[in-house]
């Protein structure tokens, strides 16, 4: 059984080629920069949901805490919050 023997130069050549390929991959797949001064989309979404939740509860209390209209309260609060954002 013939076993292939590789010379050190072939090994070095393959290693160098792999290093070049890895460097090219790093250039293509760059990590995005993070702007710490701007709220992330997740934080903004959380803030919006929190405002909707609070407003929906306010509507529930204004109606005298009548059960069974949670969806109506939520949808109204959501409409109000998204109108505020659009304005």
Secondary structure, DSSP 4 states (H G I P E B T S, - for coil): -PPP---HHHHHHHHHHHHHHHHHHHHHSPPPP--TTS--HHHHHHHHHHHHHHHHHHHHHHTTS-TT-HHHHHHHHHHHHHHHHH-
